[in-house]
Amino acid sequence: MRDRAGLPPSPCRRICRQNPEAGFCEGCGRTVREVFTWNAMSDADRARLMAELPARLARLSQG
């Protein structure tokens, strides 16, 4: 799936809260750096990151 600009959609859920212990956003699972560099990432880098996000978010829900 791609957005209007032809780019893979952002994983942003509009729940932007950086968890200081985990080091990533509680909404999307990305680090601050990953959020700010998303538009500059290659499709391969975005796909790699998207594959990592579910595990990151699962760790948050496990406490």
Beta strands, then each sheet from edge to edge (+ up, - down):
strand 1: 18-19
strand 2: 24-25
sheet 1: 1+ 2-
end
